[in-house]
Amino acid sequence: MTLNPGPKASVTLEVSPGDTAVALGSGDVAVLGTPRVVALAEEATVAAVAGGLESSETSVGTRVEIDHLAPTPVGAVVVATAVLDGVNGRRLSFAVEVTQEDQVVARGRINRVVVDRARFTAAAAES
């Protein structure tokens, strides 16, 4: 692992009916659901550090803090951006933001930890 603060990545999503609170069971309105916001933000964190990990390593989420600030309708395009702003050994912290055009839809922090892929998978299989 050769990571330092600074890497940034963005991922884009056009909100579909499957991304809504109704479809995800997190509410009863057809707008972008918070679980999908979290998944999109996590996707951006993974992309931000992809080039800094060894092929035997991966990162796994350990903490998510998201403020979902505004509704987003089906058909809208949102962009999740993650910036690696903290590295403490194998622990990584990210500032994340999801926007729709110029509006902030969500913002928060995500923590991940770098693990050995094979050991982690084996431990999961033993559980």
PyMOL commands that set and color helices and strands:
alter all, ss='L'
color gray80, all
select helices_A, chain A and resi 17-19+21-24+34-52+117-126
alter helices_A, ss='H'
color red, helices_A
select strands_A, chain A and resi 8-14+57-68+77-88+91-100+103-116
alter strands_A, ss='S'
color yellow, strands_A
deselect
rebuild
show_as cartoon
